[in-house]
Amino acid sequence: MTEAIAQFATSNDAKIWLENQTTATLAPVQTQAKKLRDDMNLALQLVADVSKQLFDISNKEIERHNMKVYNRARALNKLSRLFIERLKKLIPPEQISYDTMSRYMLEIRKVFYVTDIDLKNWFPRISPFFIMDRRKFLAVYEKARQVYNTLNDYVNKEYVKTKTLEEAILQLNELQGIEKQLFTLQEDRDKIRDERVPLEQEISELEQKISNLKSSGPIDKLNLINAEIENLTNELRNDLRHLQKPFIKMQALATSGGGGGITPDELTKINQYIDTPFDAIVQEPPGYPRLKEILEKLERMMTKDTLKLKPDKARKAEQSVNDFLQKNILDNLQLRCKEMATKRDHLLASSDLDEINRNLAQYQEQLNLFKARKTSVETHEIVKSNSYHETVDKISGLKRIIEKNVYAAIDKKIQLT
């Protein structure tokens, strides 16, 4: 037949049940341990009192300066002071449990151990003086050792039998504390979530406003114009592709090779045609005379082989120069570039676009601030979430330990859900 398992929805229910099951067993043990603790405290206080008497008596002898007793009085004074200092460090546990009593017994045993050594080493040296005071101390000290032995025997022979049971109850108390922590963490997570959700809504609304502005008439037109300018730039780069190497050679010649008859204005224009060909051809008058002047010089340089171009590159460059100078193949492209540049500049100068850009900048600044706040909130939320899950795991593990300890203590199975 399967043994029934007592199930508990809360740790408080389990604690009440376990206390009802074990009060008759555990309460008498704890009561007796408390009584013996009090006896031990009283015995130690008596040892402290008689140590204080040794200290006072030895002080008086020291003050008399009786050289016959002086050195022994100093030894007793130092020894009694050590006894008092050690006894002050023995703090009895307020809460009675096997673990607290065991630790208390360990501390007392350490004090007794070093005190025994001191008595063995120093009391014979103090002899034959202070004989009555030493006997009184030894009687009280021996009584304290007997009380200690009684308490120690009880803790290790009787109290230890209820150790597992007591641990289960203490662990239930611990579980209740951790469950309160979990509840607080859940509240913190909810507060952080309540803070994050409005931020996400604000971000979404700002992103929508920015998107609407970017897709509005002036911005949309500007995007189309910029796209067309990009196409024209690529087309222009393609037409000028065979002049790239010669232009670079002319740059080098003009800057470090003696000039080659290239003026500073022409060098600036060559640089512009290499880097930003669209702007270069738009800024030229119709027929791009400045480019043609540069190409005429290039043609002369190639005839003299001043640039030292490879035959294939020189042939292609000559063909391009001929097309630009004789066939004017860039005329139509220049006209289209100027039209697009005029449309762009007109649109950029419009008040509507200026207002849209101001709104975009304002919305973008607000968006950055909200995103920064959201990142901070999310970081805090992650920390709380990790703590929450760690606490859940801790609670789960502690519940399993409690279930095992209860079964080991009273041979009954429980389940904390």
N, C-alpha and C positions, 0 to 999 in steps of 0.2 A: 504494500500500500504506500502511495507517494505521500511524503511528509508535507503538511500544509506550510505554505510560506506566507508570513505576515507582510502585507504590502502597506507602504506609507507614502502618502502624497507629499507630505512636508517633513522636514527634519524635526520640527517641533512635536508633531504627532509621534514620531519614532522615539524622541527623547522622553516624552511623558510615558509611553508604553514601557520603555526600558527601565525607567526609574521605578515604575509600579512593579515590574518584574523582579527588581534587584534590591529594593530598599531594605528588605529584611536581611539581605546578605551583606550589602556594602556599608550601610549606615553604622552598624556596630563596630566594624573594623575601623572606619574613619574616626568614630568617636573615641575608641581606645587609642588610636594613633595620636589624636589631638591631646588626650590626657597625658600620654607619655611625652609628647613634645613639650607640654607645659612643665612636666616634672623635670625634663632635661634643661629647659630654660632656667628654672629655679635653681637647679644644681649648679649650672654654669654661672649664674649670678652670684651664688655663694662663693664660688671659686674666685670670681672677680672681686668680691668684697674682701675676702681674706688676703688676696693679692694686694689690694689697696692698703690693708693694715700692715703688710710686710713693707710696703713702700714707705708708709708714714713712719713706722718704727725705725727703719734703716736711715731715713732722713734725719731723725732726731739724733741718732748715734753719730752720724756724719757731722752734724752741727756741734756736738760736744768735743770733737777733735781728740777723742781718746784713741791714741795710736795703737793700743792693744786690739781695739775692735774696728778701727777705721777702715782698713782694707776690706775686711769681711762685710762691713756695713755697705760699702760702695758696691761690692759684688751682689749683695742681696737687693740693693736698690735698683741696680741695672736689671737683675733677673726679674724682679717683681714688675718692673715697668714693661718688660717684654711680655709677661703673662697678661697684663692688662690690655696691651695693644692687640695681642692675638685674640683675646676674648671679645673685644669690641667688634672685630670683623665677622664674628659668628652671628648672622642675622637669621632668626627662625622664620620658616615659611608661614605666611598668613593663610594661604590656601593649602589644605591638606590633600596630598595625593602621593601615590607611591614614588613618582619621579621626584617631587619636591623634597620628600622625606629622605630619599636615597641620597640626593645631592647634599642635604643638610648633614646627614650622617658622615658623608665623605669629608666634608669640611671640618667636622668635629674630630674625626680620626686623624686628620693631618695636624691639627693643633695639639692633640694628645701625644702624638708621635714625637714632635719636636720638644714638647714639654717634658716628656719622660727622659729624653736625652739630656736636657738641661738639668733636671733634678739629679740625674745620675752623676753628671759631671761637676755640678756646682754645690749642691747641698753638703757633700762631705768636706768641701774646702771651707765652707762657712762654719762648720762644727769647730768647737762645741758651743758657739754663741747662738743666740736666738733659738735655743732648743725648743722652748714651749711654743713659740710662734710657728716654727717649722713643723712641729707635730700637728698643730691646729690646721695648717695649710694642707699637709699630707692627708689628714683625716677627711677634710672637705673634698680634696681632689679625688681621693679614692672613692668617696661616695658618688661623685660625679661620674667616675668611670663605671661604677656599678649601674647607675641609671642609664648611662650610654649603652652598656651591654644589654640591659633589659630592652631598651628601645631598638637597638640594632637587631636583636634576636626576633623581636616582634615584626619588624619591617621585613626582614629577610625570610622569616618562616611562616608568618600568618598573613601579613599584608600582601605579600607577593602572590598569594593565591587569587586575589581579586584584582591583580594588576591589569589583566586583559579587559576585564569588565569595566574597570575605572577608565581605562584608555578609551573604550568605546563611548562612554558618556562624555569624556572630555573632547573626543573627536566630534561628537554631535554638537557640542558647544562651538567648536571651531567651525564646523560646517555652517551653523547658523550665522556666524560672523562673516564667512566668505559669501554666503548667499545674500547678505545685506550689501556687501561690496558689489556683487553682481547686479543687484537691483540699482545701485547708484550708478554703475557703469552704463546700464541700459538707459537710465534717465539722461546721462551725459550724452550718449549716442543720439538719443531722440532730439535733445536740444541742438546738437551740432547739425543734425539732419534738417531741423527746422530753420537753421541759419543758412544752410547750403542751398536748399530748394529755391528760396527767393532770389539768391544770387544767380542761380542757373537761369531763372526766368528773366532776370534783368539782362543777363548776357545774351540770351536768345533774342530778346526784343531789340537790343542794340545791334546785334548781327543782322537782324532783319532790316532795321533802319538803314544800316550801311549798305546792305545788298540792294535795297530799293533805290538809294541815292546813286549807287554805281550803275544801276540799270536805267536811271532816269534819262530824259532826252539829251541834255548837254554832255553828260558823262558817256552815254552810249555812243553819241556821235564822235566824241573825242577818241574813244576806244577804236571805233571803225577807222577814223583818220590815222591814228597811230599804227594800226594794223596795215593800212595801205602804205604808210610811210616806210614801214618795215619791209614790205614787198618791193617798193621802189628802191630802197637801199640795197637789198639783195640783188635786184636786177642791175643796179649801177655797179656794185662790186663785181658782178659777173662780167660786165662789159669792160671793166678796168683790170680784170684779173691778170692779163698779160703785161700790164704796166707796173705791177707791184714790185717785182724784182728790180727793174730799171729805176723806179722811184727811190727804192731803198739805196741803190748804188749812188744815185744823185745826192741823197741825204748825206751819205758817208763822205762823198767828195766835197760837198759844201761845208761840212763841219770839220773835217780833219784832213782833207786831201787837196787843199789849195783853193777851193771855191769853184773852179771850173766855169766861172762866169755866171753863177747862180746868185741872184740877189737875196737878201734876207726876206723880202716879201714873197719871193718865189719859193724859198725854202719853207716858209710858213704855210703856203698854199699846198705844196707837195705833202707836207705832214698832214694837212687837213684832208686831202684826197685819200691818203692812206688810212687815216683813223675814222673820219666821219665824212664820207663822200657825199651823202645827202646834203649836209649843211654846206659843204664846199661848193657844190654846183648850184644850190639855191642862192647863195650869196653872190654868184657871178652874174654879170649882165647877160642878156640874151646872146647866145652864140659863144658863151664861156671863153672870152678872149684871154683871160689870164692862163687858163689851162692850155690854150693853143700856143701861147708864148712858151710855156714850159715844154710842150711837146716838140716845138720847133728846135729848142735847144737840145732836147733829148735826141732828136733825129740827127743833129750835127754830131753829137757825142758818139752815137752809134756808128755813124759813117767813119769817124776817126778811130773807132774802137777804144774810146776813152774809158768806157765803163767795164770793158773786159767781160762781156756777157757770153755765155755759151751759145753756140750757133743756133740751136733750136729756140732758145729763149729770145735771142736777138731777132730771129725771123718772125716770131709771133708778135713781138713788141713792135717791129716795123709795120706789120700788117695793121695792128691796132692804131698806131699813129696815123697811118694813111687813111684809115676809115674815119678817124675823128677830124683830121685836117681837111681832107678832100671830099669826104662824103657826108660830113656833119651828122653822123648817125646818133649823136647824143641830143640833137635839137629837140626831138619830140619828148625824150625822157626828161630833159631839163624843164620843158614846159609843164609836164605832169607833176614834177617835183615842186615847182614853184606854186602850182595851183593847190597842192596838198599843204604846203607850208603856209600859204595865205589863209586857207580854211582853218588850219590848226591855230595860227596866231590870232585870228579873229575870234575863234571860239574861246581861247585862253583869256582873251581880254574882256569877254562878256561878263556882265554883273551876275547873271544867273549862275555861271560856272564858279565864279568867285564865292558866292554864297554857299553853293553846294560843297565846295572844298572846305570852307570854314566849318560847315556842319559835319562833314566827314571827319575833320581833325578833332572836333569836339567829341563826336561819338566814339572815335577810336581811342581817345584819351580816357573816356569813361569806361570803355570796354577793357582797356588794359588794367585799370584800377580794380574793376570787378573780378577780372580773371586772377589778379594777384591775391585778392581777398579769398576767392574760391580755392586757390591753391593752398593758402594757409589753412583754411577750414578743412579741406580734404586731408591735409597732413595730420591735423589734430584728430580728425575722424578715424584715420588709419591707426593712429596710436591707441585711441580708445577701443577700436574694434579688435585690435590685436590683444589688448588687455582683457577684453570681454571674453574672447575665445580661449585665452590662456586660463582665465578663471573658470570657465565652463569645464575645461579639461581637468582642472584641479578639483572641482566639485565632484566630477564623475569618478575620478580616482579615489577620492576620500570616501565616497559612498561605498565603493567596493571594499575598501579596507574595513570600514565600520561593519559591513555585513559579515565579513570573515571573523572579526573580533567578537561580535555578538554570538555567532555560532560557536566559536571556541570557548566563550565564557559560560554560556547557559544552554548550549546544545539546541538552540532554536534558530531557524532560518528566517531572515527578514529580507525585504527588498525595498530599497529607497528609490522611488521613481522620479 
